[in-house]
Amino acid sequence: MDGDDCDAGGEWIWVRRPQEAEAAAAAAGWPAEEARPLKVVFGSPARYFTDAAPIGNGRLGALVWGGVTSEKLQLNRN
């Protein structure tokens, strides 16, 4: 390829090369692997706020910590 064909507005897009199995599945028309549900599992209760799980949407956030019998939410509005 010469330099004229490579100009895409100055931006690069990096794409990884597909694995052999991925390429074969795509060529054969096999459906994608079923989506597995996402879950987070903690081995013990969060004793301190630094061990808490952050939740939120950008405007309102919270840290969830504590245990099963008593759960604490620490809210933040900024």
PyMOL Python script that loads the backbone (N, CA, C, O; Angstrom):
from pymol import cmd

cmd.read_pdbstr("""\
ATOM      1  N   MET A   1       0.853  -1.189   0.000  1.00  0.00           N
ATOM      2  CA  MET A   1       0.000   0.000   0.000  1.00  0.00           C
ATOM      3  C   MET A   1       0.882   1.230   0.000  1.00  0.00           C
ATOM      4  O   MET A   1       1.872   1.293   0.728  1.00  0.00           O
ATOM      5  N   ASP A   2       0.535   2.179  -0.790  1.00  0.00           N
ATOM      6  CA  ASP A   2       1.291   3.420  -0.772  1.00  0.00           C
ATOM      7  C   ASP A   2       0.644   4.414   0.174  1.00  0.00           C
ATOM      8  O   ASP A   2      -0.457   4.176   0.669  1.00  0.00           O
ATOM      9  N   GLY A   3       1.306   5.507   0.426  1.00  0.00           N
ATOM     10  CA  GLY A   3       0.881   6.474   1.428  1.00  0.00           C
ATOM     11  C   GLY A   3      -0.490   7.079   1.169  1.00  0.00           C
ATOM     12  O   GLY A   3      -1.179   7.455   2.117  1.00  0.00           O
ATOM     13  N   ASP A   4      -0.913   7.184  -0.117  1.00  0.00           N
ATOM     14  CA  ASP A   4      -2.208   7.790  -0.421  1.00  0.00           C
ATOM     15  C   ASP A   4      -3.373   6.927   0.059  1.00  0.00           C
ATOM     16  O   ASP A   4      -4.421   7.456   0.430  1.00  0.00           O
ATOM     17  N   ASP A   5      -3.202   5.605   0.056  1.00  0.00           N
ATOM     18  CA  ASP A   5      -4.278   4.699   0.463  1.00  0.00           C
ATOM     19  C   ASP A   5      -4.422   4.606   1.976  1.00  0.00           C
ATOM     20  O   ASP A   5      -5.456   4.143   2.457  1.00  0.00           O
ATOM     21  N   CYS A   6      -3.423   5.029   2.741  1.00  0.00           N
ATOM     22  CA  CYS A   6      -3.416   4.856   4.191  1.00  0.00           C
ATOM     23  C   CYS A   6      -4.049   6.014   4.944  1.00  0.00           C
ATOM     24  O   CYS A   6      -4.326   5.883   6.136  1.00  0.00           O
ATOM     25  N   ASP A   7      -4.286   7.140   4.290  1.00  0.00           N
ATOM     26  CA  ASP A   7      -4.798   8.306   5.003  1.00  0.00           C
ATOM     27  C   ASP A   7      -6.281   8.129   5.304  1.00  0.00           C
ATOM     28  O   ASP A   7      -7.107   8.064   4.394  1.00  0.00           O
ATOM     29  N   ALA A   8      -6.613   8.051   6.615  1.00  0.00           N
ATOM     30  CA  ALA A   8      -8.011   7.913   7.042  1.00  0.00           C
ATOM     31  C   ALA A   8      -8.365   9.067   7.967  1.00  0.00           C
ATOM     32  O   ALA A   8      -8.984   8.864   9.012  1.00  0.00           O
ATOM     33  N   GLY A   9      -7.979  10.265   7.589  1.00  0.00           N
ATOM     34  CA  GLY A   9      -8.299  11.418   8.417  1.00  0.00           C
ATOM     35  C   GLY A   9      -7.390  11.555   9.619  1.00  0.00           C
ATOM     36  O   GLY A   9      -7.727  12.284  10.552  1.00  0.00           O
ATOM     37  N   GLY A  10      -6.252  10.882   9.634  1.00  0.00           N
ATOM     38  CA  GLY A  10      -5.310  10.996  10.733  1.00  0.00           C
ATOM     39  C   GLY A  10      -5.617  10.119  11.926  1.00  0.00           C
ATOM     40  O   GLY A  10      -4.894  10.186  12.921  1.00  0.00           O
ATOM     41  N   GLU A  11      -6.651   9.302  11.877  1.00  0.00           N
ATOM     42  CA  GLU A  11      -6.989   8.434  12.995  1.00  0.00           C
ATOM     43  C   GLU A  11      -6.667   6.988  12.636  1.00  0.00           C
ATOM     44  O   GLU A  11      -6.846   6.564  11.494  1.00  0.00           O
ATOM     45  N   TRP A  12      -6.193   6.246  13.617  1.00  0.00           N
ATOM     46  CA  TRP A  12      -5.878   4.832  13.430  1.00  0.00           C
ATOM     47  C   TRP A  12      -6.883   3.996  14.187  1.00  0.00           C
ATOM     48  O   TRP A  12      -7.310   4.368  15.281  1.00  0.00           O
ATOM     49  N   ILE A  13      -7.258   2.889  13.625  1.00  0.00           N
ATOM     50  CA  ILE A  13      -8.127   1.926  14.295  1.00  0.00           C
ATOM     51  C   ILE A  13      -7.363   0.617  14.364  1.00  0.00           C
ATOM     52  O   ILE A  13      -7.024   0.031  13.335  1.00  0.00           O
ATOM     53  N   TRP A  14      -7.092   0.161  15.577  1.00  0.00           N
ATOM     54  CA  TRP A  14      -6.356  -1.086  15.768  1.00  0.00           C
ATOM     55  C   TRP A  14      -7.348  -2.229  15.910  1.00  0.00           C
ATOM     56  O   TRP A  14      -8.276  -2.163  16.716  1.00  0.00           O
ATOM     57  N   VAL A  15      -7.149  -3.249  15.142  1.00  0.00           N
ATOM     58  CA  VAL A  15      -8.019  -4.424  15.161  1.00  0.00           C
ATOM     59  C   VAL A  15      -7.132  -5.641  15.341  1.00  0.00           C
ATOM     60  O   VAL A  15      -6.116  -5.781  14.659  1.00  0.00           O
ATOM     61  N   ARG A  16      -7.511  -6.523  16.255  1.00  0.00           N
ATOM     62  CA  ARG A  16      -6.702  -7.724  16.445  1.00  0.00           C
ATOM     63  C   ARG A  16      -7.076  -8.762  15.398  1.00  0.00           C
ATOM     64  O   ARG A  16      -8.201  -8.788  14.900  1.00  0.00           O
ATOM     65  N   ARG A  17      -6.134  -9.595  15.083  1.00  0.00           N
ATOM     66  CA  ARG A  17      -6.358 -10.669  14.120  1.00  0.00           C
ATOM     67  C   ARG A  17      -7.213 -11.752  14.770  1.00  0.00           C
ATOM     68  O   ARG A  17      -6.912 -12.150  15.895  1.00  0.00           O
ATOM     69  N   PRO A  18      -8.269 -12.249  14.114  1.00  0.00           N
ATOM     70  CA  PRO A  18      -9.127 -13.254  14.746  1.00  0.00           C
ATOM     71  C   PRO A  18      -8.399 -14.578  14.950  1.00  0.00           C
ATOM     72  O   PRO A  18      -7.532 -14.963  14.166  1.00  0.00           O
ATOM     73  N   GLN A  19      -8.776 -15.256  16.020  1.00  0.00           N
ATOM     74  CA  GLN A  19      -8.243 -16.590  16.281  1.00  0.00           C
ATOM     75  C   GLN A  19      -8.759 -17.527  15.191  1.00  0.00           C
ATOM     76  O   GLN A  19      -9.739 -17.222  14.512  1.00  0.00           O
ATOM     77  N   GLU A  20      -8.104 -18.650  15.034  1.00  0.00           N
ATOM     78  CA  GLU A  20      -8.496 -19.608  13.996  1.00  0.00           C
ATOM     79  C   GLU A  20      -9.929 -20.106  14.210  1.00  0.00           C
ATOM     80  O   GLU A  20     -10.697 -20.222  13.255  1.00  0.00           O
ATOM     81  N   ALA A  21     -10.286 -20.397  15.463  1.00  0.00           N
ATOM     82  CA  ALA A  21     -11.632 -20.896  15.765  1.00  0.00           C
ATOM     83  C   ALA A  21     -12.686 -19.824  15.493  1.00  0.00           C
ATOM     84  O   ALA A  21     -13.772 -20.140  15.006  1.00  0.00           O
ATOM     85  N   GLU A  22     -12.383 -18.561  15.800  1.00  0.00           N
ATOM     86  CA  GLU A  22     -13.321 -17.468  15.548  1.00  0.00           C
ATOM     87  C   GLU A  22     -13.558 -17.288  14.053  1.00  0.00           C
ATOM     88  O   GLU A  22     -14.689 -17.082  13.614  1.00  0.00           O
ATOM     89  N   ALA A  23     -12.490 -17.367  13.284  1.00  0.00           N
ATOM     90  CA  ALA A  23     -12.605 -17.210  11.839  1.00  0.00           C
ATOM     91  C   ALA A  23     -13.410 -18.352  11.233  1.00  0.00           C
ATOM     92  O   ALA A  23     -14.230 -18.127  10.343  1.00  0.00           O
ATOM     93  N   ALA A  24     -13.184 -19.579  11.707  1.00  0.00           N
ATOM     94  CA  ALA A  24     -13.919 -20.734  11.189  1.00  0.00           C
ATOM     95  C   ALA A  24     -15.397 -20.641  11.543  1.00  0.00           C
ATOM     96  O   ALA A  24     -16.252 -20.961  10.717  1.00  0.00           O
ATOM     97  N   ALA A  25     -15.707 -20.206  12.764  1.00  0.00           N
ATOM     98  CA  ALA A  25     -17.107 -20.083  13.188  1.00  0.00           C
ATOM     99  C   ALA A  25     -17.831 -19.018  12.372  1.00  0.00           C
ATOM    100  O   ALA A  25     -18.986 -19.204  11.992  1.00  0.00           O
ATOM    101  N   ALA A  26     -17.158 -17.905  12.103  1.00  0.00           N
ATOM    102  CA  ALA A  26     -17.772 -16.840  11.316  1.00  0.00           C
ATOM    103  C   ALA A  26     -18.004 -17.296   9.881  1.00  0.00           C
ATOM    104  O   ALA A  26     -19.038 -16.988   9.289  1.00  0.00           O
ATOM    105  N   ALA A  27     -17.043 -18.029   9.321  1.00  0.00           N
ATOM    106  CA  ALA A  27     -17.176 -18.508   7.950  1.00  0.00           C
ATOM    107  C   ALA A  27     -18.283 -19.551   7.833  1.00  0.00           C
ATOM    108  O   ALA A  27     -18.967 -19.617   6.812  1.00  0.00           O
ATOM    109  N   ALA A  28     -18.463 -20.364   8.868  1.00  0.00           N
ATOM    110  CA  ALA A  28     -19.478 -21.417   8.839  1.00  0.00           C
ATOM    111  C   ALA A  28     -20.867 -20.880   9.162  1.00  0.00           C
ATOM    112  O   ALA A  28     -21.859 -21.582   8.965  1.00  0.00           O
ATOM    113  N   GLY A  29     -20.952 -19.652   9.654  1.00  0.00           N
ATOM    114  CA  GLY A  29     -22.242 -19.070   9.994  1.00  0.00           C
ATOM    115  C   GLY A  29     -22.788 -19.547  11.321  1.00  0.00           C
ATOM    116  O   GLY A  29     -23.993 -19.458  11.556  1.00  0.00           O
ATOM    117  N   TRP A  30     -21.925 -20.057  12.203  1.00  0.00           N
ATOM    118  CA  TRP A  30     -22.365 -20.517  13.516  1.00  0.00           C
ATOM    119  C   TRP A  30     -22.777 -19.324  14.359  1.00  0.00           C
ATOM    120  O   TRP A  30     -22.169 -18.258  14.263  1.00  0.00           O
ATOM    121  N   PRO A  31     -23.807 -19.490  15.187  1.00  0.00           N
ATOM    122  CA  PRO A  31     -24.198 -18.373  16.064  1.00  0.00           C
ATOM    123  C   PRO A  31     -23.118 -18.101  17.104  1.00  0.00           C
ATOM    124  O   PRO A  31     -22.345 -18.987  17.469  1.00  0.00           O
ATOM    125  N   ALA A  32     -23.082 -16.865  17.570  1.00  0.00           N
ATOM    126  CA  ALA A  32     -22.099 -16.483  18.593  1.00  0.00           C
ATOM    127  C   ALA A  32     -22.377 -17.233  19.890  1.00  0.00           C
ATOM    128  O   ALA A  32     -23.494 -17.690  20.131  1.00  0.00           O
ATOM    129  N   GLU A  33     -21.349 -17.353  20.717  1.00  0.00           N
ATOM    130  CA  GLU A  33     -21.492 -18.020  22.010  1.00  0.00           C
ATOM    131  C   GLU A  33     -22.563 -17.318  22.836  1.00  0.00           C
ATOM    132  O   GLU A  33     -22.654 -16.091  22.832  1.00  0.00           O
ATOM    133  N   GLU A  34     -23.367 -18.095  23.540  1.00  0.00           N
ATOM    134  CA  GLU A  34     -24.437 -17.513  24.348  1.00  0.00           C
ATOM    135  C   GLU A  34     -23.854 -16.562  25.382  1.00  0.00           C
ATOM    136  O   GLU A  34     -22.799 -16.819  25.964  1.00  0.00           O
ATOM    137  N   ALA A  35     -24.550 -15.476  25.596  1.00  0.00           N
ATOM    138  CA  ALA A  35     -24.098 -14.500  26.589  1.00  0.00           C
ATOM    139  C   ALA A  35     -24.277 -15.080  27.990  1.00  0.00           C
ATOM    140  O   ALA A  35     -25.350 -15.569  28.344  1.00  0.00           O
ATOM    141  N   ARG A  36     -23.234 -15.017  28.755  1.00  0.00           N
ATOM    142  CA  ARG A  36     -23.305 -15.478  30.142  1.00  0.00           C
ATOM    143  C   ARG A  36     -23.682 -14.302  31.025  1.00  0.00           C
ATOM    144  O   ARG A  36     -23.190 -13.195  30.812  1.00  0.00           O
ATOM    145  N   PRO A  37     -24.547 -14.517  32.016  1.00  0.00           N
ATOM    146  CA  PRO A  37     -24.903 -13.401  32.899  1.00  0.00           C
ATOM    147  C   PRO A  37     -23.684 -12.920  33.682  1.00  0.00           C
ATOM    148  O   PRO A  37     -22.859 -13.718  34.127  1.00  0.00           O
ATOM    149  N   LEU A  38     -23.588 -11.618  33.839  1.00  0.00           N
ATOM    150  CA  LEU A  38     -22.479 -11.032  34.584  1.00  0.00           C
ATOM    151  C   LEU A  38     -22.851 -10.953  36.054  1.00  0.00           C
ATOM    152  O   LEU A  38     -23.967 -10.562  36.396  1.00  0.00           O
ATOM    153  N   LYS A  39     -21.930 -11.320  36.913  1.00  0.00           N
ATOM    154  CA  LYS A  39     -22.176 -11.203  38.342  1.00  0.00           C
ATOM    155  C   LYS A  39     -20.862 -10.968  39.065  1.00  0.00           C
ATOM    156  O   LYS A  39     -19.799 -11.390  38.610  1.00  0.00           O
ATOM    157  N   VAL A  40     -20.953 -10.294  40.188  1.00  0.00           N
ATOM    158  CA  VAL A  40     -19.801 -10.014  41.031  1.00  0.00           C
ATOM    159  C   VAL A  40     -20.025 -10.742  42.344  1.00  0.00           C
ATOM    160  O   VAL A  40     -21.089 -10.623  42.951  1.00  0.00           O
ATOM    161  N   VAL A  41     -19.028 -11.492  42.782  1.00  0.00           N
ATOM    162  CA  VAL A  41     -19.144 -12.267  44.015  1.00  0.00           C
ATOM    163  C   VAL A  41     -18.039 -11.830  44.965  1.00  0.00           C
ATOM    164  O   VAL A  41     -16.868 -11.792  44.588  1.00  0.00           O
ATOM    165  N   PHE A  42     -18.409 -11.502  46.187  1.00  0.00           N
ATOM    166  CA  PHE A  42     -17.445 -11.124  47.212  1.00  0.00           C
ATOM    167  C   PHE A  42     -17.325 -12.268  48.205  1.00  0.00           C
ATOM    168  O   PHE A  42     -18.326 -12.891  48.558  1.00  0.00           O
ATOM    169  N   GLY A  43     -16.113 -12.549  48.656  1.00  0.00           N
ATOM    170  CA  GLY A  43     -15.875 -13.635  49.595  1.00  0.00           C
ATOM    171  C   GLY A  43     -16.182 -13.286  51.033  1.00  0.00           C
ATOM    172  O   GLY A  43     -16.399 -14.179  51.852  1.00  0.00           O
ATOM    173  N   SER A  44     -16.204 -12.004  51.357  1.00  0.00           N
ATOM    174  CA  SER A  44     -16.478 -11.582  52.731  1.00  0.00           C
ATOM    175  C   SER A  44     -17.103 -10.187  52.699  1.00  0.00           C
ATOM    176  O   SER A  44     -16.993  -9.482  51.696  1.00  0.00           O
ATOM    177  N   PRO A  45     -17.756  -9.787  53.790  1.00  0.00           N
ATOM    178  CA  PRO A  45     -18.364  -8.454  53.828  1.00  0.00           C
ATOM    179  C   PRO A  45     -17.306  -7.353  53.754  1.00  0.00           C
ATOM    180  O   PRO A  45     -16.176  -7.535  54.206  1.00  0.00           O
ATOM    181  N   ALA A  46     -17.679  -6.226  53.189  1.00  0.00           N
ATOM    182  CA  ALA A  46     -16.790  -5.067  53.146  1.00  0.00           C
ATOM    183  C   ALA A  46     -16.803  -4.402  54.516  1.00  0.00           C
ATOM    184  O   ALA A  46     -17.839  -3.915  54.968  1.00  0.00           O
ATOM    185  N   ARG A  47     -15.658  -4.385  55.167  1.00  0.00           N
ATOM    186  CA  ARG A  47     -15.573  -3.792  56.507  1.00  0.00           C
ATOM    187  C   ARG A  47     -15.321  -2.291  56.445  1.00  0.00           C
ATOM    188  O   ARG A  47     -15.744  -1.554  57.336  1.00  0.00           O
ATOM    189  N   TYR A  48     -14.644  -1.839  55.413  1.00  0.00           N
ATOM    190  CA  TYR A  48     -14.289  -0.426  55.276  1.00  0.00           C
ATOM    191  C   TYR A  48     -14.800   0.083  53.932  1.00  0.00           C
ATOM    192  O   TYR A  48     -15.053  -0.704  53.020  1.00  0.00           O
ATOM    193  N   PHE A  49     -14.951   1.401  53.812  1.00  0.00           N
ATOM    194  CA  PHE A  49     -15.470   1.945  52.565  1.00  0.00           C
ATOM    195  C   PHE A  49     -14.519   1.705  51.394  1.00  0.00           C
ATOM    196  O   PHE A  49     -14.950   1.740  50.242  1.00  0.00           O
ATOM    197  N   THR A  50     -13.246   1.465  51.661  1.00  0.00           N
ATOM    198  CA  THR A  50     -12.307   1.173  50.580  1.00  0.00           C
ATOM    199  C   THR A  50     -12.541  -0.203  49.975  1.00  0.00           C
ATOM    200  O   THR A  50     -12.048  -0.489  48.883  1.00  0.00           O
ATOM    201  N   ASP A  51     -13.280  -1.055  50.662  1.00  0.00           N
ATOM    202  CA  ASP A  51     -13.620  -2.387  50.151  1.00  0.00           C
ATOM    203  C   ASP A  51     -14.986  -2.396  49.472  1.00  0.00           C
ATOM    204  O   ASP A  51     -15.430  -3.441  48.997  1.00  0.00           O
ATOM    205  N   ALA A  52     -15.652  -1.256  49.421  1.00  0.00           N
ATOM    206  CA  ALA A  52     -17.032  -1.182  48.942  1.00  0.00           C
ATOM    207  C   ALA A  52     -17.122  -1.329  47.427  1.00  0.00           C
ATOM    208  O   ALA A  52     -16.144  -1.142  46.703  1.00  0.00           O
ATOM    209  N   ALA A  53     -18.320  -1.668  46.974  1.00  0.00           N
ATOM    210  CA  ALA A  53     -18.604  -1.781  45.545  1.00  0.00           C
ATOM    211  C   ALA A  53     -19.229  -0.469  45.061  1.00  0.00           C
ATOM    212  O   ALA A  53     -20.284  -0.077  45.559  1.00  0.00           O
ATOM    213  N   PRO A  54     -18.598   0.217  44.097  1.00  0.00           N
ATOM    214  CA  PRO A  54     -19.166   1.471  43.606  1.00  0.00           C
ATOM    215  C   PRO A  54     -20.310   1.211  42.627  1.00  0.00           C
ATOM    216  O   PRO A  54     -20.215   0.335  41.767  1.00  0.00           O
ATOM    217  N   ILE A  55     -21.383   1.974  42.763  1.00  0.00           N
ATOM    218  CA  ILE A  55     -22.506   1.913  41.831  1.00  0.00           C
ATOM    219  C   ILE A  55     -22.900   3.335  41.482  1.00  0.00           C
ATOM    220  O   ILE A  55     -22.557   4.268  42.209  1.00  0.00           O
ATOM    221  N   GLY A  56     -23.605   3.514  40.397  1.00  0.00           N
ATOM    222  CA  GLY A  56     -24.082   4.843  40.048  1.00  0.00           C
ATOM    223  C   GLY A  56     -24.181   5.040  38.558  1.00  0.00           C
ATOM    224  O   GLY A  56     -23.858   4.150  37.772  1.00  0.00           O
ATOM    225  N   ASN A  57     -24.638   6.232  38.174  1.00  0.00           N
ATOM    226  CA  ASN A  57     -24.832   6.538  36.765  1.00  0.00           C
ATOM    227  C   ASN A  57     -24.064   7.777  36.315  1.00  0.00           C
ATOM    228  O   ASN A  57     -24.288   8.264  35.207  1.00  0.00           O
ATOM    229  N   GLY A  58     -23.182   8.287  37.131  1.00  0.00           N
ATOM    230  CA  GLY A  58     -22.418   9.472  36.783  1.00  0.00           C
ATOM    231  C   GLY A  58     -22.891  10.716  37.506  1.00  0.00           C
ATOM    232  O   GLY A  58     -22.077  11.554  37.892  1.00  0.00           O
ATOM    233  N   ARG A  59     -24.186  10.848  37.692  1.00  0.00           N
ATOM    234  CA  ARG A  59     -24.719  11.994  38.434  1.00  0.00           C
ATOM    235  C   ARG A  59     -24.875  11.656  39.905  1.00  0.00           C
ATOM    236  O   ARG A  59     -24.497  12.443  40.773  1.00  0.00           O
ATOM    237  N   LEU A  60     -25.426  10.498  40.183  1.00  0.00           N
ATOM    238  CA  LEU A  60     -25.601  10.035  41.553  1.00  0.00           C
ATOM    239  C   LEU A  60     -24.813   8.748  41.709  1.00  0.00           C
ATOM    240  O   LEU A  60     -24.983   7.809  40.930  1.00  0.00           O
ATOM    241  N   GLY A  61     -23.954   8.704  42.709  1.00  0.00           N
ATOM    242  CA  GLY A  61     -23.146   7.516  42.941  1.00  0.00           C
ATOM    243  C   GLY A  61     -23.268   7.053  44.369  1.00  0.00           C
ATOM    244  O   GLY A  61     -23.719   7.795  45.242  1.00  0.00           O
ATOM    245  N   ALA A  62     -22.865   5.826  44.602  1.00  0.00           N
ATOM    246  CA  ALA A  62     -22.919   5.279  45.953  1.00  0.00           C
ATOM    247  C   ALA A  62     -21.864   4.200  46.102  1.00  0.00           C
ATOM    248  O   ALA A  62     -21.416   3.599  45.126  1.00  0.00           O
ATOM    249  N   LEU A  63     -21.480   3.971  47.341  1.00  0.00           N
ATOM    250  CA  LEU A  63     -20.627   2.846  47.697  1.00  0.00           C
ATOM    251  C   LEU A  63     -21.471   1.909  48.547  1.00  0.00           C
ATOM    252  O   LEU A  63     -22.057   2.325  49.547  1.00  0.00           O
ATOM    253  N   VAL A  64     -21.529   0.658  48.153  1.00  0.00           N
ATOM    254  CA  VAL A  64     -22.286  -0.339  48.903  1.00  0.00           C
ATOM    255  C   VAL A  64     -21.290  -1.128  49.727  1.00  0.00           C
ATOM    256  O   VAL A  64     -20.365  -1.734  49.185  1.00  0.00           O
ATOM    257  N   TRP A  65     -21.479  -1.121  51.033  1.00  0.00           N
ATOM    258  CA  TRP A  65     -20.583  -1.875  51.901  1.00  0.00           C
ATOM    259  C   TRP A  65     -21.322  -2.354  53.117  1.00  0.00           C
ATOM    260  O   TRP A  65     -22.433  -1.905  53.397  1.00  0.00           O
ATOM    261  N   GLY A  66     -20.724  -3.247  53.829  1.00  0.00           N
ATOM    262  CA  GLY A  66     -21.373  -3.879  54.969  1.00  0.00           C
ATOM    263  C   GLY A  66     -21.503  -5.365  54.703  1.00  0.00           C
ATOM    264  O   GLY A  66     -20.707  -5.940  53.960  1.00  0.00           O
ATOM    265  N   GLY A  67     -22.484  -5.976  55.297  1.00  0.00           N
ATOM    266  CA  GLY A  67     -22.670  -7.406  55.135  1.00  0.00           C
ATOM    267  C   GLY A  67     -24.101  -7.741  54.768  1.00  0.00           C
ATOM    268  O   GLY A  67     -24.862  -6.888  54.312  1.00  0.00           O
ATOM    269  N   VAL A  68     -24.451  -9.001  54.975  1.00  0.00           N
ATOM    270  CA  VAL A  68     -25.794  -9.447  54.643  1.00  0.00           C
ATOM    271  C   VAL A  68     -26.810  -8.920  55.652  1.00  0.00           C
ATOM    272  O   VAL A  68     -27.896  -8.480  55.272  1.00  0.00           O
ATOM    273  N   THR A  69     -26.463  -8.964  56.918  1.00  0.00           N
ATOM    274  CA  THR A  69     -27.408  -8.536  57.956  1.00  0.00           C
ATOM    275  C   THR A  69     -27.545  -7.025  58.038  1.00  0.00           C
ATOM    276  O   THR A  69     -28.618  -6.525  58.376  1.00  0.00           O
ATOM    277  N   SER A  70     -26.478  -6.285  57.735  1.00  0.00           N
ATOM    278  CA  SER A  70     -26.556  -4.820  57.740  1.00  0.00           C
ATOM    279  C   SER A  70     -25.753  -4.290  56.564  1.00  0.00           C
ATOM    280  O   SER A  70     -24.540  -4.480  56.481  1.00  0.00           O
ATOM    281  N   GLU A  71     -26.448  -3.626  55.664  1.00  0.00           N
ATOM    282  CA  GLU A  71     -25.817  -3.089  54.470  1.00  0.00           C
ATOM    283  C   GLU A  71     -25.817  -1.568  54.565  1.00  0.00           C
ATOM    284  O   GLU A  71     -26.796  -0.970  55.011  1.00  0.00           O
ATOM    285  N   LYS A  72     -24.718  -0.944  54.144  1.00  0.00           N
ATOM    286  CA  LYS A  72     -24.606   0.513  54.209  1.00  0.00           C
ATOM    287  C   LYS A  72     -24.457   1.065  52.799  1.00  0.00           C
ATOM    288  O   LYS A  72     -23.786   0.475  51.953  1.00  0.00           O
ATOM    289  N   LEU A  73     -25.091   2.201  52.560  1.00  0.00           N
ATOM    290  CA  LEU A  73     -24.943   2.925  51.305  1.00  0.00           C
ATOM    291  C   LEU A  73     -24.376   4.296  51.609  1.00  0.00           C
ATOM    292  O   LEU A  73     -24.930   5.037  52.421  1.00  0.00           O
ATOM    293  N   GLN A  74     -23.283   4.632  50.965  1.00  0.00           N
ATOM    294  CA  GLN A  74     -22.675   5.949  51.125  1.00  0.00           C
ATOM    295  C   GLN A  74     -22.912   6.695  49.818  1.00  0.00           C
ATOM    296  O   GLN A  74     -22.333   6.336  48.793  1.00  0.00           O
ATOM    297  N   LEU A  75     -23.757   7.732  49.834  1.00  0.00           N
ATOM    298  CA  LEU A  75     -24.170   8.446  48.628  1.00  0.00           C
ATOM    299  C   LEU A  75     -23.284   9.646  48.330  1.00  0.00           C
ATOM    300  O   LEU A  75     -22.703  10.249  49.232  1.00  0.00           O
ATOM    301  N   ASN A  76     -23.191   9.985  47.033  1.00  0.00           N
ATOM    302  CA  ASN A  76     -22.448  11.143  46.571  1.00  0.00           C
ATOM    303  C   ASN A  76     -23.222  11.751  45.405  1.00  0.00           C
ATOM    304  O   ASN A  76     -23.529  11.053  44.439  1.00  0.00           O
ATOM    305  N   ARG A  77     -23.544  13.047  45.486  1.00  0.00           N
ATOM    306  CA  ARG A  77     -24.324  13.703  44.442  1.00  0.00           C
ATOM    307  C   ARG A  77     -23.496  14.479  43.441  1.00  0.00           C
ATOM    308  O   ARG A  77     -24.078  15.098  42.551  1.00  0.00           O
ATOM    309  N   ASN A  78     -22.208  14.486  43.526  1.00  0.00           N
ATOM    310  CA  ASN A  78     -21.402  15.242  42.573  1.00  0.00           C
ATOM    311  C   ASN A  78     -20.631  14.277  41.780  1.00  0.00           C
ATOM    312  O   ASN A  78     -19.868  14.672  40.899  1.00  0.00           O
TER     313      ASN A  78
END
""", "prot")
cmd.dss("prot")
cmd.show_as("cartoon", "prot")
cmd.util.cbc("prot")
cmd.orient("prot")
